[in-house]
Amino acid sequence: MNRLGYFFLAPLVGLLLAASVPDPGPGVLLGGAVTVRFSPHGGAEALVVEAVDAARTSVQVQAYSFTSMPIALAFKRAHERGVAIRVILDKSQVTQRYSDLGFLVHAGVPVWVDAAHAIAHNKIIIIDGAIVLTGSFNFTKAAEASNAENILRIQDVGLAAAYGENWDRHLAHSAPAGP
């Protein structure tokens, strides 16, 4: 077969392979301890809100961009019910037009700004020292409504501890936001 034949055959093979892989859909439990959701409109934001609403003792957050009001409200509810919630945001959130940084500060949620890096691009939430939410999913309105993103909910104490240690390292060089 010549190169032109391969040029036309390759997309067909790709389509056949893609059709044979099942789409896990939103909220699929993988291996008993991992849940994955996708955006747009695949339940990624809802997974974050559900996980934070179920938190009992602690929520540690690192976020690059944060404009999701449903997630901000979940953080506020957690704070109001006595969950120790602490948030580290990228320095861009200080001036970003629709950032929820001010909302969180006014709600009494402790927030720090990580300005030690070109971009503090982490997107993680550690819940109760046992659950990690992470993936490409930014905690933004656009991530849920427009972007192709993903989030994993992983229940693993060892992984949560590793992320917690990294969170502590970033907190050490971050500055408090607000009063």
C-alpha positions in Angstrom: 0.0 0.0 0.0 1.3 3.5 -0.8 1.5 6.5 1.5 -1.8 7.9 0.2 -3.5 4.6 1.1 -2.2 4.8 4.6 -3.3 8.4 4.8 -6.9 7.4 4.2 -6.8 4.1 6.2 -5.4 5.6 9.4 -8.5 7.6 10.3 -10.7 4.6 9.7 -8.6 2.4 12.0 -8.7 5.1 14.6 -12.5 5.3 14.4 -12.8 1.5 14.7 -10.5 1.4 17.8 -12.3 4.3 19.4 -15.7 2.6 18.9 -14.4 -0.5 20.6 -13.5 1.3 23.8 -16.5 1.9 26.1 -17.1 5.4 27.3 -17.0 5.3 31.1 -19.5 8.2 31.3 -19.8 10.4 34.4 -19.2 9.1 37.8 -17.7 5.8 37.0 -16.1 3.9 39.9 -12.8 2.5 38.8 -11.2 -0.2 41.0 -13.3 0.5 44.0 -11.4 3.5 45.3 -11.3 5.8 42.2 -14.0 7.8 40.6 -13.6 9.8 37.4 -15.7 12.5 35.9 -15.3 14.7 32.8 -16.4 18.1 31.6 -18.0 19.8 30.0 -21.3 18.9 31.7 -20.0 15.5 32.9 -20.4 16.0 36.6 -16.9 17.1 37.4 -18.0 20.1 39.4 -20.7 18.1 41.1 -18.1 15.5 42.2 -16.1 18.3 43.9 -19.1 19.7 45.6 -20.3 16.3 46.8 -16.9 15.4 48.2 -16.5 18.7 50.0 -20.0 18.5 51.4 -19.2 15.1 52.8 -15.9 16.3 54.5 -15.9 15.8 58.3 -12.6 17.1 59.6 -10.4 18.8 57.0 -10.2 20.2 53.4 -6.9 21.4 52.0 -7.1 23.1 48.6 -4.5 24.2 46.0 -6.0 25.9 42.9 -4.6 27.7 39.9 -7.9 29.3 38.9 -11.0 29.5 41.0 -14.2 31.0 39.7 -16.8 28.2 40.5 -19.4 29.6 42.8 -20.9 26.1 43.5 -17.5 25.0 44.8 -16.9 28.2 46.7 -20.3 27.7 48.4 -19.3 24.1 49.3 -16.1 25.5 50.9 -18.1 28.1 52.8 -20.6 25.4 54.0 -17.7 23.2 55.2 -16.2 26.1 57.1 -19.5 27.0 58.7 -20.0 23.4 60.0 -16.5 23.4 61.6 -14.4 21.6 59.0 -10.8 22.9 59.0 -10.7 24.2 55.4 -7.5 25.9 54.1 -7.1 27.2 50.5 -3.9 28.1 48.6 -4.5 30.0 45.3 -2.2 31.1 42.5 -1.1 34.7 42.6 -3.2 35.4 39.5 -6.4 35.0 41.6 -5.6 38.3 43.4 -6.4 40.3 40.3 -8.5 37.9 38.2 -11.8 39.5 37.5 -14.1 36.7 38.5 -12.0 35.0 41.1 -13.7 33.7 44.2 -10.8 34.6 46.4 -12.6 37.6 47.9 -15.8 35.6 48.5 -13.8 33.0 50.5 -12.0 35.6 52.5 -15.2 37.4 53.4 -16.8 34.1 54.3 -14.0 33.5 56.8 -12.3 30.7 54.9 -8.5 30.9 55.4 -6.8 31.6 52.1 -3.2 32.0 51.1 -1.6 33.1 47.9 1.3 31.2 46.4 3.5 33.7 44.5 6.7 31.7 44.7 6.2 30.0 41.3 5.7 31.3 37.7 2.3 29.5 38.0 1.0 27.6 41.0 -0.8 25.2 38.7 -1.9 22.6 41.2 -5.5 21.5 41.2 -6.0 19.4 44.2 -8.3 19.0 47.2 -7.4 16.7 50.1 -10.3 15.7 52.2 -10.1 14.2 55.7 -6.6 13.0 55.1 -8.0 10.1 53.1 -9.4 11.4 49.7 -7.6 13.3 46.9 -9.4 15.1 44.1 -7.0 15.9 41.3 -6.8 16.1 37.5 -6.9 18.8 34.8 -10.2 20.2 36.1 -9.8 23.8 37.2 -12.2 24.9 39.8 -13.9 27.3 37.4 -17.2 27.9 35.7 -15.6 27.5 32.3 -14.1 24.1 33.3 -17.6 22.7 33.9 -19.4 24.5 31.1 -17.0 24.7 28.2 -13.7 22.9 28.7 -12.7 19.3 28.1 -11.3 18.4 31.5 -11.2 15.6 34.0 -11.1 15.0 37.7 -10.3 11.9 39.8 -11.5 11.2 43.3 -9.0 8.8 44.8 -9.6 7.3 48.2 -6.1 6.4 49.5 -4.6 7.5 52.8 -1.0 7.2 51.6 -1.6 9.3 48.5 -3.5 11.9 50.6 -0.5 12.0 53.0 1.9 12.6 50.1 -0.3 15.4 48.7 -0.7 16.8 52.2 3.1 17.0 52.7 3.4 18.9 49.3 0.5 21.2 50.4 2.4 22.0 53.6 5.5 22.9 51.6 3.5 25.3 49.5 1.8 26.8 52.5 5.2 27.6 54.0 6.0 30.0 51.2 2.5 31.4 50.6 1.2 34.7 52.1 -2.2 35.1 53.8 -4.9 36.7 51.6 -7.1 39.3 53.1 -7.2 40.4 56.8 
